[in-house]
Amino acid sequence: MNDVKLAVLGGEGTGKSALTVRFLTKRFIGEYASNFESIYKKHLCLERKQLNLEIYDPCSQR
């Protein structure tokens, strides 16, 4: 199995967390407050290959 690590980068309030949750759950969250960093994990099958996906979603800090 292949491990893939991904970091979601962008400015404060750009929708990084909402986009990540949308990808993982197939649902859109209109308002999303993320004041903490998160690591999401998902197992995928892509082109007949099993992948362990780890997504790092940092919190915005000033």
mmCIF file of the N, C-alpha and C atoms, coordinates in Angstrom:
data_MODEL
# 
_entry.id   MODEL 
# 
loop_
_atom_site.group_PDB 
_atom_site.id 
_atom_site.type_symbol 
_atom_site.label_atom_id 
_atom_site.label_alt_id 
_atom_site.label_comp_id 
_atom_site.label_asym_id 
_atom_site.label_entity_id 
_atom_site.label_seq_id 
_atom_site.pdbx_PDB_ins_code 
_atom_site.Cartn_x 
_atom_site.Cartn_y 
_atom_site.Cartn_z 
_atom_site.occupancy 
_atom_site.B_iso_or_equiv 
_atom_site.pdbx_formal_charge 
_atom_site.auth_seq_id 
_atom_site.auth_comp_id 
_atom_site.auth_asym_id 
_atom_site.auth_atom_id 
_atom_site.pdbx_PDB_model_num 
ATOM 1   N N  . MET A 1 1  ? 0.841   -1.178 0.000   1.00 0.00 ? 1  MET A N  1 
ATOM 2   C CA . MET A 1 1  ? 0.000   0.000  0.000   1.00 0.00 ? 1  MET A CA 1 
ATOM 3   C C  . MET A 1 1  ? 0.885   1.240  0.000   1.00 0.00 ? 1  MET A C  1 
ATOM 4   N N  . ASN A 1 2  ? 0.472   2.262  -0.720  1.00 0.00 ? 2  ASN A N  1 
ATOM 5   C CA . ASN A 1 2  ? 1.234   3.501  -0.837  1.00 0.00 ? 2  ASN A CA 1 
ATOM 6   C C  . ASN A 1 2  ? 0.714   4.543  0.144   1.00 0.00 ? 2  ASN A C  1 
ATOM 7   N N  . ASP A 1 3  ? 1.633   5.253  0.789   1.00 0.00 ? 3  ASP A N  1 
ATOM 8   C CA . ASP A 1 3  ? 1.276   6.337  1.688   1.00 0.00 ? 3  ASP A CA 1 
ATOM 9   C C  . ASP A 1 3  ? 1.469   7.665  0.972   1.00 0.00 ? 3  ASP A C  1 
ATOM 10  N N  . VAL A 1 4  ? 0.447   8.525  1.045   1.00 0.00 ? 4  VAL A N  1 
ATOM 11  C CA . VAL A 1 4  ? 0.505   9.846  0.442   1.00 0.00 ? 4  VAL A CA 1 
ATOM 12  C C  . VAL A 1 4  ? 0.184   10.860 1.533   1.00 0.00 ? 4  VAL A C  1 
ATOM 13  N N  . LYS A 1 5  ? 1.067   11.839 1.695   1.00 0.00 ? 5  LYS A N  1 
ATOM 14  C CA . LYS A 1 5  ? 0.840   12.899 2.671   1.00 0.00 ? 5  LYS A CA 1 
ATOM 15  C C  . LYS A 1 5  ? 0.647   14.206 1.922   1.00 0.00 ? 5  LYS A C  1 
ATOM 16  N N  . LEU A 1 6  ? -0.378  14.952 2.335   1.00 0.00 ? 6  LEU A N  1 
ATOM 17  C CA . LEU A 1 6  ? -0.778  16.164 1.646   1.00 0.00 ? 6  LEU A CA 1 
ATOM 18  C C  . LEU A 1 6  ? -1.001  17.269 2.667   1.00 0.00 ? 6  LEU A C  1 
ATOM 19  N N  . ALA A 1 7  ? -0.508  18.469 2.394   1.00 0.00 ? 7  ALA A N  1 
ATOM 20  C CA . ALA A 1 7  ? -0.765  19.634 3.233   1.00 0.00 ? 7  ALA A CA 1 
ATOM 21  C C  . ALA A 1 7  ? -1.621  20.611 2.445   1.00 0.00 ? 7  ALA A C  1 
ATOM 22  N N  . VAL A 1 8  ? -2.668  21.108 3.073   1.00 0.00 ? 8  VAL A N  1 
ATOM 23  C CA . VAL A 1 8  ? -3.556  22.077 2.444   1.00 0.00 ? 8  VAL A CA 1 
ATOM 24  C C  . VAL A 1 8  ? -3.091  23.461 2.880   1.00 0.00 ? 8  VAL A C  1 
ATOM 25  N N  . LEU A 1 9  ? -2.686  24.270 1.909   1.00 0.00 ? 9  LEU A N  1 
ATOM 26  C CA . LEU A 1 9  ? -2.135  25.588 2.212   1.00 0.00 ? 9  LEU A CA 1 
ATOM 27  C C  . LEU A 1 9  ? -3.003  26.701 1.632   1.00 0.00 ? 9  LEU A C  1 
ATOM 28  N N  . GLY A 1 10 ? -3.025  27.831 2.299   1.00 0.00 ? 10 GLY A N  1 
ATOM 29  C CA . GLY A 1 10 ? -3.768  28.984 1.812   1.00 0.00 ? 10 GLY A CA 1 
ATOM 30  C C  . GLY A 1 10 ? -3.945  29.989 2.924   1.00 0.00 ? 10 GLY A C  1 
ATOM 31  N N  . GLY A 1 11 ? -4.412  31.145 2.565   1.00 0.00 ? 11 GLY A N  1 
ATOM 32  C CA . GLY A 1 11 ? -4.609  32.213 3.529   1.00 0.00 ? 11 GLY A CA 1 
ATOM 33  C C  . GLY A 1 11 ? -5.792  31.955 4.443   1.00 0.00 ? 11 GLY A C  1 
ATOM 34  N N  . GLU A 1 12 ? -5.885  32.774 5.480   1.00 0.00 ? 12 GLU A N  1 
ATOM 35  C CA . GLU A 1 12 ? -6.970  32.658 6.446   1.00 0.00 ? 12 GLU A CA 1 
ATOM 36  C C  . GLU A 1 12 ? -8.318  32.910 5.774   1.00 0.00 ? 12 GLU A C  1 
ATOM 37  N N  . GLY A 1 13 ? -9.273  32.040 6.044   1.00 0.00 ? 13 GLY A N  1 
ATOM 38  C CA . GLY A 1 13 ? -10.629 32.220 5.526   1.00 0.00 ? 13 GLY A CA 1 
ATOM 39  C C  . GLY A 1 13 ? -10.817 31.857 4.066   1.00 0.00 ? 13 GLY A C  1 
ATOM 40  N N  . THR A 1 14 ? -9.877  31.118 3.479   1.00 0.00 ? 14 THR A N  1 
ATOM 41  C CA . THR A 1 14 ? -9.989  30.783 2.056   1.00 0.00 ? 14 THR A CA 1 
ATOM 42  C C  . THR A 1 14 ? -10.752 29.494 1.792   1.00 0.00 ? 14 THR A C  1 
ATOM 43  N N  . GLY A 1 15 ? -11.097 28.741 2.836   1.00 0.00 ? 15 GLY A N  1 
ATOM 44  C CA . GLY A 1 15 ? -11.890 27.534 2.652   1.00 0.00 ? 15 GLY A CA 1 
ATOM 45  C C  . GLY A 1 15 ? -11.099 26.244 2.640   1.00 0.00 ? 15 GLY A C  1 
ATOM 46  N N  . LYS A 1 16 ? -9.914  26.250 3.229   1.00 0.00 ? 16 LYS A N  1 
ATOM 47  C CA . LYS A 1 16 ? -9.071  25.040 3.259   1.00 0.00 ? 16 LYS A CA 1 
ATOM 48  C C  . LYS A 1 16 ? -9.782  23.894 3.967   1.00 0.00 ? 16 LYS A C  1 
ATOM 49  N N  . SER A 1 17 ? -10.326 24.160 5.142   1.00 0.00 ? 17 SER A N  1 
ATOM 50  C CA . SER A 1 17 ? -10.999 23.118 5.916   1.00 0.00 ? 17 SER A CA 1 
ATOM 51  C C  . SER A 1 17 ? -12.277 22.671 5.228   1.00 0.00 ? 17 SER A C  1 
ATOM 52  N N  . ALA A 1 18 ? -13.044 23.602 4.706   1.00 0.00 ? 18 ALA A N  1 
ATOM 53  C CA . ALA A 1 18 ? -14.293 23.259 4.016   1.00 0.00 ? 18 ALA A CA 1 
ATOM 54  C C  . ALA A 1 18 ? -14.013 22.394 2.790   1.00 0.00 ? 18 ALA A C  1 
ATOM 55  N N  . LEU A 1 19 ? -12.971 22.719 2.052   1.00 0.00 ? 19 LEU A N  1 
ATOM 56  C CA . LEU A 1 19 ? -12.608 21.930 0.872   1.00 0.00 ? 19 LEU A CA 1 
ATOM 57  C C  . LEU A 1 19 ? -12.163 20.517 1.270   1.00 0.00 ? 19 LEU A C  1 
ATOM 58  N N  . THR A 1 20 ? -11.395 20.431 2.326   1.00 0.00 ? 20 THR A N  1 
ATOM 59  C CA . THR A 1 20 ? -10.916 19.124 2.801   1.00 0.00 ? 20 THR A CA 1 
ATOM 60  C C  . THR A 1 20 ? -12.082 18.257 3.253   1.00 0.00 ? 20 THR A C  1 
ATOM 61  N N  . VAL A 1 21 ? -12.986 18.828 4.045   1.00 0.00 ? 21 VAL A N  1 
ATOM 62  C CA . VAL A 1 21 ? -14.155 18.076 4.521   1.00 0.00 ? 21 VAL A CA 1 
ATOM 63  C C  . VAL A 1 21 ? -15.044 17.683 3.348   1.00 0.00 ? 21 VAL A C  1 
ATOM 64  N N  . ARG A 1 22 ? -15.181 18.558 2.379   1.00 0.00 ? 22 ARG A N  1 
ATOM 65  C CA . ARG A 1 22 ? -15.981 18.250 1.170   1.00 0.00 ? 22 ARG A CA 1 
ATOM 66  C C  . ARG A 1 22 ? -15.394 17.049 0.425   1.00 0.00 ? 22 ARG A C  1 
ATOM 67  N N  . PHE A 1 23 ? -14.084 17.023 0.271   1.00 0.00 ? 23 PHE A N  1 
ATOM 68  C CA . PHE A 1 23 ? -13.416 15.909 -0.409  1.00 0.00 ? 23 PHE A CA 1 
ATOM 69  C C  . PHE A 1 23 ? -13.618 14.605 0.354   1.00 0.00 ? 23 PHE A C  1 
ATOM 70  N N  . LEU A 1 24 ? -13.494 14.647 1.658   1.00 0.00 ? 24 LEU A N  1 
ATOM 71  C CA . LEU A 1 24 ? -13.571 13.432 2.462   1.00 0.00 ? 24 LEU A CA 1 
ATOM 72  C C  . LEU A 1 24 ? -14.987 12.909 2.648   1.00 0.00 ? 24 LEU A C  1 
ATOM 73  N N  . THR A 1 25 ? -15.966 13.801 2.767   1.00 0.00 ? 25 THR A N  1 
ATOM 74  C CA . THR A 1 25 ? -17.328 13.374 3.106   1.00 0.00 ? 25 THR A CA 1 
ATOM 75  C C  . THR A 1 25 ? -18.338 13.554 1.979   1.00 0.00 ? 25 THR A C  1 
ATOM 76  N N  . LYS A 1 26 ? -17.954 14.257 0.922   1.00 0.00 ? 26 LYS A N  1 
ATOM 77  C CA . LYS A 1 26 ? -18.856 14.561 -0.204  1.00 0.00 ? 26 LYS A CA 1 
ATOM 78  C C  . LYS A 1 26 ? -20.002 15.479 0.213   1.00 0.00 ? 26 LYS A C  1 
ATOM 79  N N  . ARG A 1 27 ? -19.817 16.216 1.329   1.00 0.00 ? 27 ARG A N  1 
ATOM 80  C CA . ARG A 1 27 ? -20.814 17.181 1.789   1.00 0.00 ? 27 ARG A CA 1 
ATOM 81  C C  . ARG A 1 27 ? -20.163 18.554 1.872   1.00 0.00 ? 27 ARG A C  1 
ATOM 82  N N  . PHE A 1 28 ? -20.945 19.582 1.615   1.00 0.00 ? 28 PHE A N  1 
ATOM 83  C CA . PHE A 1 28 ? -20.435 20.944 1.716   1.00 0.00 ? 28 PHE A CA 1 
ATOM 84  C C  . PHE A 1 28 ? -20.914 21.569 3.019   1.00 0.00 ? 28 PHE A C  1 
ATOM 85  N N  . ILE A 1 29 ? -19.997 22.177 3.742   1.00 0.00 ? 29 ILE A N  1 
ATOM 86  C CA . ILE A 1 29 ? -20.330 22.884 4.968   1.00 0.00 ? 29 ILE A CA 1 
ATOM 87  C C  . ILE A 1 29 ? -20.172 24.373 4.675   1.00 0.00 ? 29 ILE A C  1 
ATOM 88  N N  . GLY A 1 30 ? -21.255 25.114 4.726   1.00 0.00 ? 30 GLY A N  1 
ATOM 89  C CA . GLY A 1 30 ? -21.235 26.530 4.373   1.00 0.00 ? 30 GLY A CA 1 
ATOM 90  C C  . GLY A 1 30 ? -20.421 27.381 5.323   1.00 0.00 ? 30 GLY A C  1 
ATOM 91  N N  . GLU A 1 31 ? -20.589 27.148 6.605   1.00 0.00 ? 31 GLU A N  1 
ATOM 92  C CA . GLU A 1 31 ? -19.831 27.893 7.604   1.00 0.00 ? 31 GLU A CA 1 
ATOM 93  C C  . GLU A 1 31 ? -18.971 26.912 8.375   1.00 0.00 ? 31 GLU A C  1 
ATOM 94  N N  . TYR A 1 32 ? -17.701 27.168 8.415   1.00 0.00 ? 32 TYR A N  1 
ATOM 95  C CA . TYR A 1 32 ? -16.772 26.241 9.046   1.00 0.00 ? 32 TYR A CA 1 
ATOM 96  C C  . TYR A 1 32 ? -15.723 27.046 9.788   1.00 0.00 ? 32 TYR A C  1 
ATOM 97  N N  . ALA A 1 33 ? -15.688 26.917 11.102  1.00 0.00 ? 33 ALA A N  1 
ATOM 98  C CA . ALA A 1 33 ? -14.691 27.607 11.916  1.00 0.00 ? 33 ALA A CA 1 
ATOM 99  C C  . ALA A 1 33 ? -13.611 26.609 12.301  1.00 0.00 ? 33 ALA A C  1 
ATOM 100 N N  . SER A 1 34 ? -12.399 26.871 11.893  1.00 0.00 ? 34 SER A N  1 
ATOM 101 C CA . SER A 1 34 ? -11.294 25.972 12.215  1.00 0.00 ? 34 SER A CA 1 
ATOM 102 C C  . SER A 1 34 ? -10.223 26.752 12.966  1.00 0.00 ? 34 SER A C  1 
ATOM 103 N N  . ASN A 1 35 ? -10.199 26.581 14.264  1.00 0.00 ? 35 ASN A N  1 
ATOM 104 C CA . ASN A 1 35 ? -9.230  27.279 15.097  1.00 0.00 ? 35 ASN A CA 1 
ATOM 105 C C  . ASN A 1 35 ? -8.139  26.339 15.588  1.00 0.00 ? 35 ASN A C  1 
ATOM 106 N N  . PHE A 1 36 ? -8.047  25.189 14.983  1.00 0.00 ? 36 PHE A N  1 
ATOM 107 C CA . PHE A 1 36 ? -7.050  24.205 15.378  1.00 0.00 ? 36 PHE A CA 1 
ATOM 108 C C  . PHE A 1 36 ? -6.608  23.421 14.158  1.00 0.00 ? 36 PHE A C  1 
ATOM 109 N N  . GLU A 1 37 ? -5.430  22.853 14.222  1.00 0.00 ? 37 GLU A N  1 
ATOM 110 C CA . GLU A 1 37 ? -4.949  22.065 13.088  1.00 0.00 ? 37 GLU A CA 1 
ATOM 111 C C  . GLU A 1 37 ? -5.551  20.660 13.167  1.00 0.00 ? 37 GLU A C  1 
ATOM 112 N N  . SER A 1 38 ? -5.718  20.054 12.010  1.00 0.00 ? 38 SER A N  1 
ATOM 113 C CA . SER A 1 38 ? -6.314  18.729 11.935  1.00 0.00 ? 38 SER A CA 1 
ATOM 114 C C  . SER A 1 38 ? -5.518  17.851 10.988  1.00 0.00 ? 38 SER A C  1 
ATOM 115 N N  . ILE A 1 39 ? -5.544  16.575 11.261  1.00 0.00 ? 39 ILE A N  1 
ATOM 116 C CA . ILE A 1 39 ? -4.981  15.582 10.345  1.00 0.00 ? 39 ILE A CA 1 
ATOM 117 C C  . ILE A 1 39 ? -6.098  14.590 10.044  1.00 0.00 ? 39 ILE A C  1 
ATOM 118 N N  . TYR A 1 40 ? -6.426  14.481 8.778   1.00 0.00 ? 40 TYR A N  1 
ATOM 119 C CA . TYR A 1 40 ? -7.473  13.574 8.329   1.00 0.00 ? 40 TYR A CA 1 
ATOM 120 C C  . TYR A 1 40 ? -6.815  12.393 7.620   1.00 0.00 ? 40 TYR A C  1 
ATOM 121 N N  . LYS A 1 41 ? -7.400  11.213 7.770   1.00 0.00 ? 41 LYS A N  1 
ATOM 122 C CA . LYS A 1 41 ? -6.871  10.024 7.097   1.00 0.00 ? 41 LYS A CA 1 
ATOM 123 C C  . LYS A 1 41 ? -7.992  9.350  6.320   1.00 0.00 ? 41 LYS A C  1 
ATOM 124 N N  . LYS A 1 42 ? -7.629  8.868  5.132   1.00 0.00 ? 42 LYS A N  1 
ATOM 125 C CA . LYS A 1 42 ? -8.608  8.182  4.284   1.00 0.00 ? 42 LYS A CA 1 
ATOM 126 C C  . LYS A 1 42 ? -7.894  7.133  3.454   1.00 0.00 ? 42 LYS A C  1 
ATOM 127 N N  . HIS A 1 43 ? -8.548  6.004  3.267   1.00 0.00 ? 43 HIS A N  1 
ATOM 128 C CA . HIS A 1 43 ? -8.036  4.948  2.397   1.00 0.00 ? 43 HIS A CA 1 
ATOM 129 C C  . HIS A 1 43 ? -8.754  5.067  1.053   1.00 0.00 ? 43 HIS A C  1 
ATOM 130 N N  . LEU A 1 44 ? -7.989  5.088  -0.028  1.00 0.00 ? 44 LEU A N  1 
ATOM 131 C CA . LEU A 1 44 ? -8.544  5.251  -1.370  1.00 0.00 ? 44 LEU A CA 1 
ATOM 132 C C  . LEU A 1 44 ? -8.055  4.150  -2.291  1.00 0.00 ? 44 LEU A C  1 
ATOM 133 N N  . CYS A 1 45 ? -8.813  3.913  -3.331  1.00 0.00 ? 45 CYS A N  1 
ATOM 134 C CA . CYS A 1 45 ? -8.364  3.058  -4.423  1.00 0.00 ? 45 CYS A CA 1 
ATOM 135 C C  . CYS A 1 45 ? -8.335  3.955  -5.661  1.00 0.00 ? 45 CYS A C  1 
ATOM 136 N N  . LEU A 1 46 ? -7.142  4.170  -6.207  1.00 0.00 ? 46 LEU A N  1 
ATOM 137 C CA . LEU A 1 46 ? -6.965  5.050  -7.359  1.00 0.00 ? 46 LEU A CA 1 
ATOM 138 C C  . LEU A 1 46 ? -6.188  4.293  -8.423  1.00 0.00 ? 46 LEU A C  1 
ATOM 139 N N  . GLU A 1 47 ? -6.807  4.144  -9.584  1.00 0.00 ? 47 GLU A N  1 
ATOM 140 C CA . GLU A 1 47 ? -6.203  3.395  -10.685 1.00 0.00 ? 47 GLU A CA 1 
ATOM 141 C C  . GLU A 1 47 ? -5.730  2.014  -10.230 1.00 0.00 ? 47 GLU A C  1 
ATOM 142 N N  . ARG A 1 48 ? -6.614  1.332  -9.503  1.00 0.00 ? 48 ARG A N  1 
ATOM 143 C CA . ARG A 1 48 ? -6.383  -0.037 -8.998  1.00 0.00 ? 48 ARG A CA 1 
ATOM 144 C C  . ARG A 1 48 ? -5.259  -0.134 -7.977  1.00 0.00 ? 48 ARG A C  1 
ATOM 145 N N  . LYS A 1 49 ? -4.876  0.984  -7.393  1.00 0.00 ? 49 LYS A N  1 
ATOM 146 C CA . LYS A 1 49 ? -3.848  0.978  -6.355  1.00 0.00 ? 49 LYS A CA 1 
ATOM 147 C C  . LYS A 1 49 ? -4.457  1.471  -5.049  1.00 0.00 ? 49 LYS A C  1 
ATOM 148 N N  . GLN A 1 50 ? -4.146  0.793  -3.968  1.00 0.00 ? 50 GLN A N  1 
ATOM 149 C CA . GLN A 1 50 ? -4.601  1.205  -2.652  1.00 0.00 ? 50 GLN A CA 1 
ATOM 150 C C  . GLN A 1 50 ? -3.700  2.308  -2.118  1.00 0.00 ? 50 GLN A C  1 
ATOM 151 N N  . LEU A 1 51 ? -4.304  3.383  -1.618  1.00 0.00 ? 51 LEU A N  1 
ATOM 152 C CA . LEU A 1 51 ? -3.558  4.505  -1.077  1.00 0.00 ? 51 LEU A CA 1 
ATOM 153 C C  . LEU A 1 51 ? -4.015  4.810  0.342   1.00 0.00 ? 51 LEU A C  1 
ATOM 154 N N  . ASN A 1 52 ? -3.070  5.124  1.197   1.00 0.00 ? 52 ASN A N  1 
ATOM 155 C CA . ASN A 1 52 ? -3.353  5.695  2.510   1.00 0.00 ? 52 ASN A CA 1 
ATOM 156 C C  . ASN A 1 52 ? -3.083  7.183  2.384   1.00 0.00 ? 52 ASN A C  1 
ATOM 157 N N  . LEU A 1 53 ? -4.135  7.978  2.439   1.00 0.00 ? 53 LEU A N  1 
ATOM 158 C CA . LEU A 1 53 ? -4.010  9.418  2.286   1.00 0.00 ? 53 LEU A CA 1 
ATOM 159 C C  . LEU A 1 53 ? -4.076  10.072 3.657   1.00 0.00 ? 53 LEU A C  1 
ATOM 160 N N  . GLU A 1 54 ? -3.122  10.948 3.939   1.00 0.00 ? 54 GLU A N  1 
ATOM 161 C CA . GLU A 1 54 ? -3.108  11.717 5.180   1.00 0.00 ? 54 GLU A CA 1 
ATOM 162 C C  . GLU A 1 54 ? -3.080  13.187 4.786   1.00 0.00 ? 54 GLU A C  1 
ATOM 163 N N  . ILE A 1 55 ? -4.091  13.938 5.229   1.00 0.00 ? 55 ILE A N  1 
ATOM 164 C CA . ILE A 1 55 ? -4.217  15.346 4.869   1.00 0.00 ? 55 ILE A CA 1 
ATOM 165 C C  . ILE A 1 55 ? -4.000  16.191 6.119   1.00 0.00 ? 55 ILE A C  1 
ATOM 166 N N  . TYR A 1 56 ? -3.030  17.088 6.040   1.00 0.00 ? 56 TYR A N  1 
ATOM 167 C CA . TYR A 1 56 ? -2.740  18.013 7.137   1.00 0.00 ? 56 TYR A CA 1 
ATOM 168 C C  . TYR A 1 56 ? -3.392  19.350 6.824   1.00 0.00 ? 56 TYR A C  1 
ATOM 169 N N  . ASP A 1 57 ? -4.258  19.793 7.711   1.00 0.00 ? 57 ASP A N  1 
ATOM 170 C CA . ASP A 1 57 ? -4.986  21.052 7.555   1.00 0.00 ? 57 ASP A CA 1 
ATOM 171 C C  . ASP A 1 57 ? -4.574  21.963 8.711   1.00 0.00 ? 57 ASP A C  1 
ATOM 172 N N  . PRO A 1 58 ? -3.612  22.872 8.476   1.00 0.00 ? 58 PRO A N  1 
ATOM 173 C CA . PRO A 1 58 ? -3.132  23.737 9.567   1.00 0.00 ? 58 PRO A CA 1 
ATOM 174 C C  . PRO A 1 58 ? -4.138  24.829 9.906   1.00 0.00 ? 58 PRO A C  1 
ATOM 175 N N  . CYS A 1 59 ? -4.114  25.274 11.141  1.00 0.00 ? 59 CYS A N  1 
ATOM 176 C CA . CYS A 1 59 ? -4.952  26.410 11.508  1.00 0.00 ? 59 CYS A CA 1 
ATOM 177 C C  . CYS A 1 59 ? -4.257  27.694 11.079  1.00 0.00 ? 59 CYS A C  1 
ATOM 178 N N  . SER A 1 60 ? -5.041  28.706 10.822  1.00 0.00 ? 60 SER A N  1 
ATOM 179 C CA . SER A 1 60 ? -4.453  29.996 10.434  1.00 0.00 ? 60 SER A CA 1 
ATOM 180 C C  . SER A 1 60 ? -3.976  30.710 11.687  1.00 0.00 ? 60 SER A C  1 
ATOM 181 N N  . GLN A 1 61 ? -2.758  31.202 11.626  1.00 0.00 ? 61 GLN A N  1 
ATOM 182 C CA . GLN A 1 61 ? -2.195  31.937 12.759  1.00 0.00 ? 61 GLN A CA 1 
ATOM 183 C C  . GLN A 1 61 ? -1.684  33.275 12.270  1.00 0.00 ? 61 GLN A C  1 
ATOM 184 N N  . ARG A 1 62 ? -1.853  34.280 13.075  1.00 0.00 ? 62 ARG A N  1 
ATOM 185 C CA . ARG A 1 62 ? -1.389  35.623 12.707  1.00 0.00 ? 62 ARG A CA 1 
ATOM 186 C C  . ARG A 1 62 ? -0.101  35.922 13.398  1.00 0.00 ? 62 ARG A C  1 
# 
